[in-house]
Amino acid sequence: MKTKIFIALVIFIFVSCQEKTKVDFEQEKAEIIQFLKDYSSFVNKNSIEGLENYWQESDNVSYIPLERDSAIFSFEKIRDYFKTQFDEILKIEYSSWNPSIWINPTKSEATVVFLSSKNIEFKNGFKLSLTPIRNSATLTKFEGKWKLVNLHESVRQK
């Protein structure tokens, strides 16, 4: 009798572990939209303080900004890139809109395609306006927070 109860308990635990956690896609999309708003606020602060709230602190992240032909790999190198950029910028107005979000139902991962704009005033007085910027990003959810793993920016050449 004890053996049958034990086997039934093992089967119950096994089946319970096999059940997939239901993903609330609307909630996840709302979190990602808020993440994009918060990321815009971060960029507009023109400071690297808080970068770790938006990028995974890993060697396996990448960023392809507008002015580069190749990716910047690793959190530390992305931090250095932002620091250099922000040191040259007096003011930046960054905004994003129109996100299309795909959430992987089997992983805590999302792909986001969105548009953005940058109005930049450099410390040397030069001003630059870029719009629309096409963005594609991969985000992962770690410890309950969405963070960037990859971001690629591009503009159409005229």
TORRO-882451 format. One record per residue: x, y, z of N, C-alpha, C in turn; residue in one letter. Coordinates in pm, whole numbers, plus 50000, padded with zeros to 5 digits. Example, Ala and Ser with C-alpha at 12.3 -4.5 7.8 and 13.67 -1.06 7.14 Angstrom:
<bapas>
513194943150780512304955050780513204967050780A
512854977550708513674989450714512905000350787S
</bapas>
This chain:
<bapas>
500814988150000500005000050000500865012750000M
501915012750084502805024150091503505026149957K
503845015349890504515016149761503595022649658T
502315019149657501365024949563501175039849589K
501115043549715500985057849750502235065349708I
503395059449732504655065749692504715067449540F
504355057249465504365057949318503375068549270I
502185068849329501185078849292501695092849320A
502385094849431502945107749467504035111849368L
504895102449332505965105349236505365109149101V
504345101749057503695104848929503045118648936I
502375121649048501735134749063502775145949056F
503895144249123504955154449121505515155848981I
505755144648914506295144848779505345152248684F
504065149148690503065155548604502975170348637V
503005173848763502935187948804504115195848750S
505285189748753506485196448703506435198148551C
505725189248483505635189848339504665200548289Q
503735204748376502785214848335503515227948310E
503175234148198503825246748163503145258148237K
503945267448281503405279348344502705287648237T
501515291748265500755299948170501375313848166K
501605318648045502175331948027501035341648000V
500965352348078499985362848056500615372747957D
500355370147828501005377847722500675392747730F
499465396247764499095410347773499865417247886E
500025410347998500795415948110502265417648071Q
502805407448004504215408147962504415419447861E
503485420947767503595431847669503515445447737K
502625446647835502515459247910503825462347983A
504455452048040505745453948108506815458448009E
506805452847890507815456447790507575470747740I
506335474547720506035488447681506505498047789I
506285494647916506785503048025508315503248027Q
508925491747999510385491047991510895500947886F
510265501447768510695510747663510555525247708L
509465528347779509295541947832510395545247933K
510675535748022511715537948123513095539048058D
513345530947954514615531647883514775545347817Y
513695550747760513755564147701514115574447808S
513515573547924513835582748034515295581448075S
515795568948079517195566748112518105573748011F
517865571747882518705577947779518645593047791V
517465598547816517305612947825518015619147946N
518345610948045519105616148160520545619348121K
521015613548009522375616147960523425612248064N
523225600748127524125595648230524115580448225S
525265574248252525295559548252524785553748384I
524495562348480523985557448609522675549948586E
522625537348625521445529148609521425520548485G
522505520648408522555512548285522255497848313L
522675492848428522455478848463520975475448482E
520125485548493518695483148503518065479948367N
518815482448260518275480948125519015470748040Y
520235467548075521045457948000521465446548093W
521435434248041521975422848116523465425248138Q
523935423148257525365424548287526045411448249E
526415410548121526925398148066527875401147951S
528725391647921529575392647802528785389147677D
527585383647694526785378847581525695388647539N
525925401547556524995411747508525655419247393V
524825425247308525395432747195524515444747161S
525175454947107524505467347070525125472046939Y
524255474946841524705480746715524065494446703I
524795504946746524245518446736524315523446591P
523655534546566523545540046431524875542046360L
525835547446429527065551746363528115540646348E
527765528546388528735517546381528275506846283R
529255500946216528975489946122528985476346191D
529545476046310529655463246379529135464746522S
528885453246582528315453046717529345455746825A
528865461246933529645462547056529195450847143I
530145442647186529825430947265530265432747409F
529475428547502529675428047647529125440547714S
528605438347833528035449147912529065460047938F
530285456147971531325466148002531645475047882E
531715469147763532015477147644530825486047607K
529615481247630528425489647606528405501247705I
528765498447830528875509047931529905519547886R
531055515147839532085524347791531575532647673D
530845526247582530285533347467529345544447515Y
528395541047602527445551047652528175562247726F
529165558747805529905569047879530565578847782K
531205573647679531855582347580530825591147510T
529705585247470528655592947402528095603747493Q
527755599947615527155609647706528135620647746F
529435617647747530435627947777530475638747668D
530085635147544530105644547432528785651847412E
527735647147476526385652547453525995662247565I
525485673747524524955683347620523505679647656L
522705676147553521305672947575520845662847470K
520015653447513519445643747420517955642347449I
517175641747342515745638847351515515626047273E
515255615347344515045602247284513615597847313Y
512955592547212511615587047233511435574947143S
510535566047185510245554247105508745552447095S
508315545746988506895543646967506655531746875W
505395527846866504925517446776505635503946795N
505695498846917506385485946934505535474146886P
506185464946819505605451846788506365441946876S
505635434446954506255425947056505875411447033I
506875402747030506665388347024507295382247148W
506515375147225507005368847348507115353947325I
508285348347352508495333947340507755327147455N
506785318547424505985312447531506735301947613P
507885297347566508605287047640509825292447714T
510135304947692511285311147761510875325047808K
511665330647894511445344447937512225353447842S
511745353947719512455361147614511435368047523E
511795379647472510915386947381511735393547272A
511115394847156511685402447045510785414547026T
511395426247013510645438547000511195446346881V
510285450746796510645459546684509885472546708V
510605483746703509965496546732510685507846660F
510055519346658510645531346600511075540646712L
512085548846683512525558646783513065570946710S
513345581146788513985593346736514985598246839S
516005605046788517005611246874517245625546825K
517095635046915517485648846890518625651546986N
519795654046930521005654947011521635668646994I
522015674647106522805686947105524145683547170E
525205684547091526535681347141527135693347214F
528115690647297528765701247374529475711347285K
529855707247162530535716447070529535725046993N
528215723647023527185731846959526495725246841G
527045714446789526435707446676525135700746719F
524115701846633522825695546662522525685246554K
521905674146597521605663146507520215657846540L
519405655846437518075650246456517955637746369S
517615626646430517495613946359516105608246384L
515345606646275514015600846286513535596246149T
512875585646134512705575246235513915565946238P
514205561046353515225550746372514475537646387I
514875527746309514265514446321515095506546421R
514425500146513515095492746619514575478446624N
515485469246646515085455546679515855451746804S
515145445546896515765442347025515335428547072A
516225422447147515915410047218516035413247366T
514985409647439514975411647584514815398147651L
515385397047770515135385247853514625390047988T
513835381548048513315384748181514125376748281K
514805384048368515655377848469515295383748603F
514985374948698514575379148832513415389048825E
512465386248733511255394048723511365407148647G
512535410148587512715422848517513185420348374K
512575427648280513015427048141514285435048124W
515235429448048516485436448019516915433547876K
517655442947819518165441347684519305431247678L
519265423047574520365413947544520995418347412V
520145423847325520625428647195519755440447152N
520405450647096519685462047039520405466146911L
519625467446805520175471546674519385483446626H
520085494446596519455506546545519855508446398E
518925513246316519265516346177518355527246124S
518855534346025518055544545956518135541845807V
517115546045736517115544545591518005555345532R
518865551445443519725561245378518925568545270Q
519195581445258518485589545158519325591245035K
</bapas>
